[in-house]
Amino acid sequence: MEKVIFYFDGFNFYIGLKQAGWKKYYWLDMVNFVPNFLNQSGISGGELFLCQAYKKGKQERQDLFFSANKLNPKFNLYLGKYLPKKITCSSCWAINNTFERKTNRRPHCS
């Protein structure tokens, strides 16, 4: 049997769910989702790469999500951070301040 490790970009996964109107999947069991999706049971691990929310209410909900998923020993969380970044508009040359997500490869929890 093949073994599969899956990698989720948490931000893009969340945005995809939000845009599709699939709010009921926000509390997804990340490790058990993949075997159902792939019709495969040989999952050897799951990696979630995500920056922590910066608003308090969102942080609390995100922490609950992390805690629930951390109950599965196959789940690994890699927390990143937001770094300031300047972007120059190609039309008017105005400089805009924004943030760029950077994630460490070292696991935050297992």
Jmol script that loads the backbone (N, CA, C; Angstrom):
load data "model"
ATOM      1  N   MET A   1       0.846  -1.184   0.000  1.00  0.00           N
ATOM      2  CA  MET A   1       0.000   0.000   0.000  1.00  0.00           C
ATOM      3  C   MET A   1       0.888   1.244   0.000  1.00  0.00           C
ATOM      4  N   GLU A   2       0.530   2.215  -0.801  1.00  0.00           N
ATOM      5  CA  GLU A   2       1.266   3.473  -0.838  1.00  0.00           C
ATOM      6  C   GLU A   2       0.969   4.293   0.405  1.00  0.00           C
ATOM      7  N   LYS A   3       1.980   5.039   0.836  1.00  0.00           N
ATOM      8  CA  LYS A   3       1.796   5.979   1.945  1.00  0.00           C
ATOM      9  C   LYS A   3       1.772   7.383   1.384  1.00  0.00           C
ATOM     10  N   VAL A   4       0.917   8.208   1.925  1.00  0.00           N
ATOM     11  CA  VAL A   4       0.747   9.571   1.432  1.00  0.00           C
ATOM     12  C   VAL A   4       0.939  10.552   2.576  1.00  0.00           C
ATOM     13  N   ILE A   5       1.733  11.589   2.346  1.00  0.00           N
ATOM     14  CA  ILE A   5       1.803  12.739   3.249  1.00  0.00           C
ATOM     15  C   ILE A   5       1.221  13.904   2.469  1.00  0.00           C
ATOM     16  N   PHE A   6       0.295  14.604   3.053  1.00  0.00           N
ATOM     17  CA  PHE A   6      -0.322  15.711   2.339  1.00  0.00           C
ATOM     18  C   PHE A   6       0.100  17.031   2.960  1.00  0.00           C
ATOM     19  N   TYR A   7       0.135  18.052   2.125  1.00  0.00           N
ATOM     20  CA  TYR A   7       0.546  19.387   2.532  1.00  0.00           C
ATOM     21  C   TYR A   7      -0.576  20.364   2.206  1.00  0.00           C
ATOM     22  N   PHE A   8      -0.977  21.147   3.187  1.00  0.00           N
ATOM     23  CA  PHE A   8      -2.006  22.163   2.994  1.00  0.00           C
ATOM     24  C   PHE A   8      -1.397  23.538   3.187  1.00  0.00           C
ATOM     25  N   ASP A   9      -1.628  24.413   2.250  1.00  0.00           N
ATOM     26  CA  ASP A   9      -1.362  25.830   2.449  1.00  0.00           C
ATOM     27  C   ASP A   9      -2.635  26.350   3.104  1.00  0.00           C
ATOM     28  N   GLY A  10      -2.582  26.553   4.404  1.00  0.00           N
ATOM     29  CA  GLY A  10      -3.776  26.884   5.174  1.00  0.00           C
ATOM     30  C   GLY A  10      -4.509  28.113   4.684  1.00  0.00           C
ATOM     31  N   PHE A  11      -3.790  29.150   4.310  1.00  0.00           N
ATOM     32  CA  PHE A  11      -4.433  30.381   3.871  1.00  0.00           C
ATOM     33  C   PHE A  11      -5.217  30.155   2.582  1.00  0.00           C
ATOM     34  N   ASN A  12      -4.587  29.556   1.584  1.00  0.00           N
ATOM     35  CA  ASN A  12      -5.260  29.323   0.313  1.00  0.00           C
ATOM     36  C   ASN A  12      -6.398  28.318   0.455  1.00  0.00           C
ATOM     37  N   PHE A  13      -6.219  27.314   1.305  1.00  0.00           N
ATOM     38  CA  PHE A  13      -7.288  26.352   1.546  1.00  0.00           C
ATOM     39  C   PHE A  13      -8.504  27.058   2.160  1.00  0.00           C
ATOM     40  N   TYR A  14      -8.247  27.901   3.160  1.00  0.00           N
ATOM     41  CA  TYR A  14      -9.326  28.658   3.806  1.00  0.00           C
ATOM     42  C   TYR A  14     -10.027  29.582   2.812  1.00  0.00           C
ATOM     43  N   ILE A  15      -9.264  30.319   2.014  1.00  0.00           N
ATOM     44  CA  ILE A  15      -9.850  31.231   1.028  1.00  0.00           C
ATOM     45  C   ILE A  15     -10.687  30.452   0.013  1.00  0.00           C
ATOM     46  N   GLY A  16     -10.201  29.289  -0.411  1.00  0.00           N
ATOM     47  CA  GLY A  16     -10.960  28.459  -1.342  1.00  0.00           C
ATOM     48  C   GLY A  16     -12.289  28.022  -0.757  1.00  0.00           C
ATOM     49  N   LEU A  17     -12.281  27.594   0.515  1.00  0.00           N
ATOM     50  CA  LEU A  17     -13.526  27.210   1.182  1.00  0.00           C
ATOM     51  C   LEU A  17     -14.472  28.402   1.293  1.00  0.00           C
ATOM     52  N   LYS A  18     -13.916  29.550   1.642  1.00  0.00           N
ATOM     53  CA  LYS A  18     -14.721  30.765   1.816  1.00  0.00           C
ATOM     54  C   LYS A  18     -15.375  31.175   0.493  1.00  0.00           C
ATOM     55  N   GLN A  19     -14.591  31.182  -0.586  1.00  0.00           N
ATOM     56  CA  GLN A  19     -15.121  31.592  -1.886  1.00  0.00           C
ATOM     57  C   GLN A  19     -16.166  30.612  -2.417  1.00  0.00           C
ATOM     58  N   ALA A  20     -16.036  29.338  -2.061  1.00  0.00           N
ATOM     59  CA  ALA A  20     -17.002  28.334  -2.511  1.00  0.00           C
ATOM     60  C   ALA A  20     -18.259  28.328  -1.639  1.00  0.00           C
ATOM     61  N   GLY A  21     -18.233  29.083  -0.531  1.00  0.00           N
ATOM     62  CA  GLY A  21     -19.372  29.100   0.372  1.00  0.00           C
ATOM     63  C   GLY A  21     -19.457  27.846   1.231  1.00  0.00           C
ATOM     64  N   TRP A  22     -18.347  27.187   1.461  1.00  0.00           N
ATOM     65  CA  TRP A  22     -18.301  25.943   2.226  1.00  0.00           C
ATOM     66  C   TRP A  22     -17.864  26.177   3.663  1.00  0.00           C
ATOM     67  N   LYS A  23     -18.544  27.065   4.348  1.00  0.00           N
ATOM     68  CA  LYS A  23     -18.193  27.425   5.719  1.00  0.00           C
ATOM     69  C   LYS A  23     -18.254  26.224   6.666  1.00  0.00           C
ATOM     70  N   LYS A  24     -19.122  25.251   6.354  1.00  0.00           N
ATOM     71  CA  LYS A  24     -19.247  24.080   7.226  1.00  0.00           C
ATOM     72  C   LYS A  24     -17.947  23.259   7.275  1.00  0.00           C
ATOM     73  N   TYR A  25     -17.046  23.470   6.318  1.00  0.00           N
ATOM     74  CA  TYR A  25     -15.777  22.735   6.299  1.00  0.00           C
ATOM     75  C   TYR A  25     -14.644  23.481   6.997  1.00  0.00           C
ATOM     76  N   TYR A  26     -14.912  24.629   7.581  1.00  0.00           N
ATOM     77  CA  TYR A  26     -13.875  25.359   8.316  1.00  0.00           C
ATOM     78  C   TYR A  26     -13.313  24.530   9.466  1.00  0.00           C
ATOM     79  N   TRP A  27     -14.103  23.653  10.036  1.00  0.00           N
ATOM     80  CA  TRP A  27     -13.691  22.850  11.192  1.00  0.00           C
ATOM     81  C   TRP A  27     -13.323  21.434  10.769  1.00  0.00           C
ATOM     82  N   LEU A  28     -12.719  21.321   9.631  1.00  0.00           N
ATOM     83  CA  LEU A  28     -12.366  20.057   9.019  1.00  0.00           C
ATOM     84  C   LEU A  28     -11.295  19.315   9.815  1.00  0.00           C
ATOM     85  N   ASP A  29     -11.470  18.005   9.945  1.00  0.00           N
ATOM     86  CA  ASP A  29     -10.425  17.134  10.488  1.00  0.00           C
ATOM     87  C   ASP A  29      -9.444  16.907   9.339  1.00  0.00           C
ATOM     88  N   MET A  30      -8.325  17.597   9.366  1.00  0.00           N
ATOM     89  CA  MET A  30      -7.407  17.639   8.227  1.00  0.00           C
ATOM     90  C   MET A  30      -6.869  16.255   7.846  1.00  0.00           C
ATOM     91  N   VAL A  31      -6.509  15.435   8.819  1.00  0.00           N
ATOM     92  CA  VAL A  31      -5.920  14.129   8.523  1.00  0.00           C
ATOM     93  C   VAL A  31      -6.963  13.164   7.973  1.00  0.00           C
ATOM     94  N   ASN A  32      -8.167  13.176   8.523  1.00  0.00           N
ATOM     95  CA  ASN A  32      -9.193  12.248   8.055  1.00  0.00           C
ATOM     96  C   ASN A  32      -9.892  12.726   6.786  1.00  0.00           C
ATOM     97  N   PHE A  33      -9.714  13.965   6.414  1.00  0.00           N
ATOM     98  CA  PHE A  33     -10.295  14.493   5.182  1.00  0.00           C
ATOM     99  C   PHE A  33      -9.677  13.837   3.946  1.00  0.00           C
ATOM    100  N   VAL A  34      -8.372  13.693   3.940  1.00  0.00           N
ATOM    101  CA  VAL A  34      -7.660  13.234   2.752  1.00  0.00           C
ATOM    102  C   VAL A  34      -8.021  11.802   2.350  1.00  0.00           C
ATOM    103  N   PRO A  35      -8.064  10.828   3.274  1.00  0.00           N
ATOM    104  CA  PRO A  35      -8.439   9.476   2.837  1.00  0.00           C
ATOM    105  C   PRO A  35      -9.834   9.435   2.209  1.00  0.00           C
ATOM    106  N   ASN A  36     -10.761  10.229   2.729  1.00  0.00           N
ATOM    107  CA  ASN A  36     -12.098  10.271   2.146  1.00  0.00           C
ATOM    108  C   ASN A  36     -12.068  10.907   0.761  1.00  0.00           C
ATOM    109  N   PHE A  37     -11.236  11.905   0.606  1.00  0.00           N
ATOM    110  CA  PHE A  37     -11.128  12.613  -0.666  1.00  0.00           C
ATOM    111  C   PHE A  37     -10.439  11.759  -1.729  1.00  0.00           C
ATOM    112  N   LEU A  38      -9.397  11.022  -1.332  1.00  0.00           N
ATOM    113  CA  LEU A  38      -8.609  10.232  -2.269  1.00  0.00           C
ATOM    114  C   LEU A  38      -9.039   8.772  -2.359  1.00  0.00           C
ATOM    115  N   ASN A  39     -10.003   8.359  -1.513  1.00  0.00           N
ATOM    116  CA  ASN A  39     -10.374   6.946  -1.410  1.00  0.00           C
ATOM    117  C   ASN A  39      -9.146   6.095  -1.101  1.00  0.00           C
ATOM    118  N   GLN A  40      -8.373   6.546  -0.138  1.00  0.00           N
ATOM    119  CA  GLN A  40      -7.137   5.863   0.231  1.00  0.00           C
ATOM    120  C   GLN A  40      -6.985   5.925   1.740  1.00  0.00           C
ATOM    121  N   SER A  41      -6.537   4.822   2.336  1.00  0.00           N
ATOM    122  CA  SER A  41      -6.424   4.802   3.793  1.00  0.00           C
ATOM    123  C   SER A  41      -4.986   4.883   4.290  1.00  0.00           C
ATOM    124  N   GLY A  42      -3.993   4.829   3.426  1.00  0.00           N
ATOM    125  CA  GLY A  42      -2.598   4.810   3.851  1.00  0.00           C
ATOM    126  C   GLY A  42      -2.000   6.180   4.070  1.00  0.00           C
ATOM    127  N   ILE A  43      -2.653   7.005   4.867  1.00  0.00           N
ATOM    128  CA  ILE A  43      -2.140   8.353   5.129  1.00  0.00           C
ATOM    129  C   ILE A  43      -1.113   8.265   6.257  1.00  0.00           C
ATOM    130  N   SER A  44       0.100   8.703   5.965  1.00  0.00           N
ATOM    131  CA  SER A  44       1.124   8.644   7.012  1.00  0.00           C
ATOM    132  C   SER A  44       1.336   9.982   7.695  1.00  0.00           C
ATOM    133  N   GLY A  45       0.717  11.054   7.206  1.00  0.00           N
ATOM    134  CA  GLY A  45       0.859  12.325   7.894  1.00  0.00           C
ATOM    135  C   GLY A  45       0.217  13.459   7.141  1.00  0.00           C
ATOM    136  N   GLY A  46       0.035  14.536   7.872  1.00  0.00           N
ATOM    137  CA  GLY A  46      -0.525  15.743   7.288  1.00  0.00           C
ATOM    138  C   GLY A  46       0.245  16.946   7.768  1.00  0.00           C
ATOM    139  N   GLU A  47       0.536  17.864   6.873  1.00  0.00           N
ATOM    140  CA  GLU A  47       1.303  19.062   7.181  1.00  0.00           C
ATOM    141  C   GLU A  47       0.445  20.276   6.835  1.00  0.00           C
ATOM    142  N   LEU A  48       0.232  21.140   7.800  1.00  0.00           N
ATOM    143  CA  LEU A  48      -0.529  22.371   7.574  1.00  0.00           C
ATOM    144  C   LEU A  48       0.415  23.548   7.765  1.00  0.00           C
ATOM    145  N   PHE A  49       0.535  24.374   6.756  1.00  0.00           N
ATOM    146  CA  PHE A  49       1.383  25.567   6.804  1.00  0.00           C
ATOM    147  C   PHE A  49       0.463  26.774   6.869  1.00  0.00           C
ATOM    148  N   LEU A  50       0.624  27.594   7.897  1.00  0.00           N
ATOM    149  CA  LEU A  50      -0.329  28.667   8.126  1.00  0.00           C
ATOM    150  C   LEU A  50       0.286  29.755   8.989  1.00  0.00           C
ATOM    151  N   CYS A  51      -0.106  30.990   8.736  1.00  0.00           N
ATOM    152  CA  CYS A  51       0.238  32.099   9.621  1.00  0.00           C
ATOM    153  C   CYS A  51      -0.943  32.309  10.563  1.00  0.00           C
ATOM    154  N   GLN A  52      -0.640  32.608  11.793  1.00  0.00           N
ATOM    155  CA  GLN A  52      -1.694  32.799  12.773  1.00  0.00           C
ATOM    156  C   GLN A  52      -2.448  34.094  12.494  1.00  0.00           C
ATOM    157  N   ALA A  53      -3.756  34.033  12.681  1.00  0.00           N
ATOM    158  CA  ALA A  53      -4.599  35.216  12.490  1.00  0.00           C
ATOM    159  C   ALA A  53      -4.145  36.318  13.434  1.00  0.00           C
ATOM    160  N   TYR A  54      -4.346  37.549  13.030  1.00  0.00           N
ATOM    161  CA  TYR A  54      -3.880  38.663  13.864  1.00  0.00           C
ATOM    162  C   TYR A  54      -5.000  39.359  14.613  1.00  0.00           C
ATOM    163  N   LYS A  55      -6.258  38.996  14.382  1.00  0.00           N
ATOM    164  CA  LYS A  55      -7.367  39.558  15.145  1.00  0.00           C
ATOM    165  C   LYS A  55      -7.754  38.575  16.243  1.00  0.00           C
ATOM    166  N   LYS A  56      -8.021  39.083  17.444  1.00  0.00           N
ATOM    167  CA  LYS A  56      -8.212  38.245  18.619  1.00  0.00           C
ATOM    168  C   LYS A  56      -9.297  37.183  18.441  1.00  0.00           C
ATOM    169  N   GLY A  57     -10.479  37.543  17.973  1.00  0.00           N
ATOM    170  CA  GLY A  57     -11.555  36.569  17.791  1.00  0.00           C
ATOM    171  C   GLY A  57     -11.175  35.480  16.819  1.00  0.00           C
ATOM    172  N   LYS A  58     -10.509  35.865  15.742  1.00  0.00           N
ATOM    173  CA  LYS A  58     -10.074  34.885  14.748  1.00  0.00           C
ATOM    174  C   LYS A  58      -8.973  33.998  15.309  1.00  0.00           C
ATOM    175  N   GLN A  59      -8.084  34.576  16.116  1.00  0.00           N
ATOM    176  CA  GLN A  59      -7.020  33.788  16.743  1.00  0.00           C
ATOM    177  C   GLN A  59      -7.602  32.710  17.642  1.00  0.00           C
ATOM    178  N   GLU A  60      -8.616  33.055  18.419  1.00  0.00           N
ATOM    179  CA  GLU A  60      -9.224  32.089  19.334  1.00  0.00           C
ATOM    180  C   GLU A  60      -9.857  30.935  18.567  1.00  0.00           C
ATOM    181  N   ARG A  61     -10.581  31.232  17.489  1.00  0.00           N
ATOM    182  CA  ARG A  61     -11.191  30.175  16.677  1.00  0.00           C
ATOM    183  C   ARG A  61     -10.114  29.325  16.012  1.00  0.00           C
ATOM    184  N   GLN A  62      -9.068  29.973  15.541  1.00  0.00           N
ATOM    185  CA  GLN A  62      -7.973  29.253  14.902  1.00  0.00           C
ATOM    186  C   GLN A  62      -7.278  28.325  15.907  1.00  0.00           C
ATOM    187  N   ASP A  63      -7.075  28.810  17.136  1.00  0.00           N
ATOM    188  CA  ASP A  63      -6.453  27.988  18.176  1.00  0.00           C
ATOM    189  C   ASP A  63      -7.298  26.754  18.496  1.00  0.00           C
ATOM    190  N   LEU A  64      -8.620  26.901  18.499  1.00  0.00           N
ATOM    191  CA  LEU A  64      -9.502  25.746  18.718  1.00  0.00           C
ATOM    192  C   LEU A  64      -9.345  24.735  17.582  1.00  0.00           C
ATOM    193  N   PHE A  65      -9.274  25.238  16.366  1.00  0.00           N
ATOM    194  CA  PHE A  65      -9.076  24.377  15.201  1.00  0.00           C
ATOM    195  C   PHE A  65      -7.747  23.626  15.330  1.00  0.00           C
ATOM    196  N   PHE A  66      -6.679  24.340  15.691  1.00  0.00           N
ATOM    197  CA  PHE A  66      -5.369  23.700  15.869  1.00  0.00           C
ATOM    198  C   PHE A  66      -5.438  22.635  16.949  1.00  0.00           C
ATOM    199  N   SER A  67      -6.044  22.962  18.093  1.00  0.00           N
ATOM    200  CA  SER A  67      -6.125  22.024  19.217  1.00  0.00           C
ATOM    201  C   SER A  67      -6.850  20.746  18.825  1.00  0.00           C
ATOM    202  N   ALA A  68      -7.947  20.894  18.090  1.00  0.00           N
ATOM    203  CA  ALA A  68      -8.708  19.716  17.666  1.00  0.00           C
ATOM    204  C   ALA A  68      -7.881  18.848  16.729  1.00  0.00           C
ATOM    205  N   ASN A  69      -7.188  19.446  15.789  1.00  0.00           N
ATOM    206  CA  ASN A  69      -6.396  18.669  14.838  1.00  0.00           C
ATOM    207  C   ASN A  69      -5.138  18.084  15.467  1.00  0.00           C
ATOM    208  N   LYS A  70      -4.585  18.747  16.492  1.00  0.00           N
ATOM    209  CA  LYS A  70      -3.374  18.247  17.143  1.00  0.00           C
ATOM    210  C   LYS A  70      -3.634  16.947  17.910  1.00  0.00           C
ATOM    211  N   LEU A  71      -4.899  16.601  18.136  1.00  0.00           N
ATOM    212  CA  LEU A  71      -5.214  15.348  18.807  1.00  0.00           C
ATOM    213  C   LEU A  71      -4.790  14.146  17.965  1.00  0.00           C
ATOM    214  N   ASN A  72      -4.674  14.326  16.666  1.00  0.00           N
ATOM    215  CA  ASN A  72      -4.225  13.263  15.781  1.00  0.00           C
ATOM    216  C   ASN A  72      -2.701  13.326  15.668  1.00  0.00           C
ATOM    217  N   PRO A  73      -1.991  12.257  16.048  1.00  0.00           N
ATOM    218  CA  PRO A  73      -0.518  12.292  16.014  1.00  0.00           C
ATOM    219  C   PRO A  73       0.063  12.416  14.606  1.00  0.00           C
ATOM    220  N   LYS A  74      -0.737  12.223  13.575  1.00  0.00           N
ATOM    221  CA  LYS A  74      -0.247  12.354  12.203  1.00  0.00           C
ATOM    222  C   LYS A  74      -0.275  13.800  11.710  1.00  0.00           C
ATOM    223  N   PHE A  75      -0.787  14.698  12.519  1.00  0.00           N
ATOM    224  CA  PHE A  75      -0.941  16.102  12.134  1.00  0.00           C
ATOM    225  C   PHE A  75       0.247  16.924  12.603  1.00  0.00           C
ATOM    226  N   ASN A  76       0.806  17.728  11.710  1.00  0.00           N
ATOM    227  CA  ASN A  76       1.874  18.668  12.060  1.00  0.00           C
ATOM    228  C   ASN A  76       1.472  20.065  11.618  1.00  0.00           C
ATOM    229  N   LEU A  77       1.740  21.015  12.466  1.00  0.00           N
ATOM    230  CA  LEU A  77       1.415  22.410  12.192  1.00  0.00           C
ATOM    231  C   LEU A  77       2.698  23.218  12.076  1.00  0.00           C
ATOM    232  N   TYR A  78       2.809  24.004  11.026  1.00  0.00           N
ATOM    233  CA  TYR A  78       3.952  24.879  10.817  1.00  0.00           C
ATOM    234  C   TYR A  78       3.424  26.309  10.796  1.00  0.00           C
ATOM    235  N   LEU A  79       3.680  27.045  11.857  1.00  0.00           N
ATOM    236  CA  LEU A  79       3.199  28.420  11.944  1.00  0.00           C
ATOM    237  C   LEU A  79       4.221  29.380  11.354  1.00  0.00           C
ATOM    238  N   GLY A  80       3.735  30.304  10.600  1.00  0.00           N
ATOM    239  CA  GLY A  80       4.593  31.324  10.011  1.00  0.00           C
ATOM    240  C   GLY A  80       4.286  32.679  10.613  1.00  0.00           C
ATOM    241  N   LYS A  81       4.740  33.703   9.928  1.00  0.00           N
ATOM    242  CA  LYS A  81       4.487  35.064  10.388  1.00  0.00           C
ATOM    243  C   LYS A  81       4.311  35.964   9.179  1.00  0.00           C
ATOM    244  N   TYR A  82       3.807  37.135   9.427  1.00  0.00           N
ATOM    245  CA  TYR A  82       3.636  38.135   8.382  1.00  0.00           C
ATOM    246  C   TYR A  82       4.818  39.090   8.419  1.00  0.00           C
ATOM    247  N   LEU A  83       5.444  39.292   7.271  1.00  0.00           N
ATOM    248  CA  LEU A  83       6.552  40.241   7.171  1.00  0.00           C
ATOM    249  C   LEU A  83       6.099  41.443   6.354  1.00  0.00           C
ATOM    250  N   PRO A  84       6.452  42.649   6.784  1.00  0.00           N
ATOM    251  CA  PRO A  84       6.065  43.831   6.009  1.00  0.00           C
ATOM    252  C   PRO A  84       6.715  43.817   4.626  1.00  0.00           C
ATOM    253  N   LYS A  85       5.984  44.316   3.663  1.00  0.00           N
ATOM    254  CA  LYS A  85       6.471  44.334   2.282  1.00  0.00           C
ATOM    255  C   LYS A  85       5.916  45.577   1.596  1.00  0.00           C
ATOM    256  N   LYS A  86       6.728  46.195   0.764  1.00  0.00           N
ATOM    257  CA  LYS A  86       6.294  47.359  -0.013  1.00  0.00           C
ATOM    258  C   LYS A  86       6.125  46.939  -1.472  1.00  0.00           C
ATOM    259  N   ILE A  87       4.998  47.355  -2.044  1.00  0.00           N
ATOM    260  CA  ILE A  87       4.710  47.058  -3.448  1.00  0.00           C
ATOM    261  C   ILE A  87       4.510  48.378  -4.185  1.00  0.00           C
ATOM    262  N   THR A  88       5.142  48.499  -5.333  1.00  0.00           N
ATOM    263  CA  THR A  88       5.009  49.706  -6.149  1.00  0.00           C
ATOM    264  C   THR A  88       3.965  49.466  -7.234  1.00  0.00           C
ATOM    265  N   CYS A  89       2.998  50.364  -7.322  1.00  0.00           N
ATOM    266  CA  CYS A  89       1.950  50.284  -8.344  1.00  0.00           C
ATOM    267  C   CYS A  89       2.577  50.551  -9.716  1.00  0.00           C
ATOM    268  N   SER A  90       2.278  49.681 -10.668  1.00  0.00           N
ATOM    269  CA  SER A  90       2.870  49.842 -11.999  1.00  0.00           C
ATOM    270  C   SER A  90       2.191  50.956 -12.803  1.00  0.00           C
ATOM    271  N   SER A  91       1.022  51.408 -12.352  1.00  0.00           N
ATOM    272  CA  SER A  91       0.325  52.490 -13.073  1.00  0.00           C
ATOM    273  C   SER A  91       0.725  53.873 -12.573  1.00  0.00           C
ATOM    274  N   CYS A  92       0.645  54.048 -11.247  1.00  0.00           N
ATOM    275  CA  CYS A  92       0.877  55.395 -10.701  1.00  0.00           C
ATOM    276  C   CYS A  92       2.176  55.501  -9.898  1.00  0.00           C
ATOM    277  N   TRP A  93       2.874  54.407  -9.733  1.00  0.00           N
ATOM    278  CA  TRP A  93       4.139  54.341  -9.007  1.00  0.00           C
ATOM    279  C   TRP A  93       4.014  54.642  -7.516  1.00  0.00           C
ATOM    280  N   ALA A  94       2.788  54.601  -6.997  1.00  0.00           N
ATOM    281  CA  ALA A  94       2.592  54.767  -5.557  1.00  0.00           C
ATOM    282  C   ALA A  94       3.130  53.527  -4.840  1.00  0.00           C
ATOM    283  N   ILE A  95       3.665  53.753  -3.662  1.00  0.00           N
ATOM    284  CA  ILE A  95       4.186  52.636  -2.868  1.00  0.00           C
ATOM    285  C   ILE A  95       3.131  52.265  -1.832  1.00  0.00           C
ATOM    286  N   ASN A  96       2.742  50.991  -1.842  1.00  0.00           N
ATOM    287  CA  ASN A  96       1.733  50.484  -0.912  1.00  0.00           C
ATOM    288  C   ASN A  96       2.377  49.526   0.075  1.00  0.00           C
ATOM    289  N   ASN A  97       1.990  49.640   1.334  1.00  0.00           N
ATOM    290  CA  ASN A  97       2.472  48.730   2.365  1.00  0.00           C
ATOM    291  C   ASN A  97       1.523  47.545   2.455  1.00  0.00           C
ATOM    292  N   THR A  98       2.105  46.352   2.491  1.00  0.00           N
ATOM    293  CA  THR A  98       1.316  45.131   2.614  1.00  0.00           C
ATOM    294  C   THR A  98       2.124  44.135   3.440  1.00  0.00           C
ATOM    295  N   PHE A  99       1.677  42.903   3.482  1.00  0.00           N
ATOM    296  CA  PHE A  99       2.383  41.869   4.228  1.00  0.00           C
ATOM    297  C   PHE A  99       2.564  40.644   3.352  1.00  0.00           C
ATOM    298  N   GLU A 100       3.612  39.907   3.646  1.00  0.00           N
ATOM    299  CA  GLU A 100       3.899  38.667   2.946  1.00  0.00           C
ATOM    300  C   GLU A 100       3.954  37.560   3.984  1.00  0.00           C
ATOM    301  N   ARG A 101       3.336  36.427   3.674  1.00  0.00           N
ATOM    302  CA  ARG A 101       3.328  35.300   4.609  1.00  0.00           C
ATOM    303  C   ARG A 101       4.607  34.488   4.441  1.00  0.00           C
ATOM    304  N   LYS A 102       5.240  34.168   5.555  1.00  0.00           N
ATOM    305  CA  LYS A 102       6.434  33.323   5.560  1.00  0.00           C
ATOM    306  C   LYS A 102       6.228  32.239   6.603  1.00  0.00           C
ATOM    307  N   THR A 103       6.461  30.986   6.212  1.00  0.00           N
ATOM    308  CA  THR A 103       6.250  29.861   7.112  1.00  0.00           C
ATOM    309  C   THR A 103       7.555  29.125   7.340  1.00  0.00           C
ATOM    310  N   ASN A 104       7.804  28.779   8.587  1.00  0.00           N
ATOM    311  CA  ASN A 104       8.973  27.981   8.937  1.00  0.00           C
ATOM    312  C   ASN A 104       8.709  26.532   8.594  1.00  0.00           C
ATOM    313  N   ARG A 105       9.742  25.792   8.319  1.00  0.00           N
ATOM    314  CA  ARG A 105       9.605  24.364   8.029  1.00  0.00           C
ATOM    315  C   ARG A 105       9.616  23.547   9.314  1.00  0.00           C
ATOM    316  N   ARG A 106      10.108  24.119  10.404  1.00  0.00           N
ATOM    317  CA  ARG A 106      10.128  23.393  11.670  1.00  0.00           C
ATOM    318  C   ARG A 106       8.724  23.318  12.237  1.00  0.00           C
ATOM    319  N   PRO A 107       8.288  22.155  12.696  1.00  0.00           N
ATOM    320  CA  PRO A 107       6.923  22.035  13.206  1.00  0.00           C
ATOM    321  C   PRO A 107       6.733  22.797  14.508  1.00  0.00           C
ATOM    322  N   HIS A 108       5.572  23.428  14.633  1.00  0.00           N
ATOM    323  CA  HIS A 108       5.188  24.135  15.847  1.00  0.00           C
ATOM    324  C   HIS A 108       4.653  23.130  16.858  1.00  0.00           C
ATOM    325  N   CYS A 109       3.996  22.108  16.358  1.00  0.00           N
ATOM    326  CA  CYS A 109       3.441  21.085  17.232  1.00  0.00           C
ATOM    327  C   CYS A 109       3.346  19.804  16.427  1.00  0.00           C
ATOM    328  N   SER A 110       3.113  18.721  17.100  1.00  0.00           N
ATOM    329  CA  SER A 110       2.924  17.448  16.366  1.00  0.00           C
ATOM    330  C   SER A 110       1.783  16.678  16.958  1.00  0.00           C
TER     331      SER A 110
END
end "model"
wireframe off; spacefill off
backbone 0.3
color backbone group
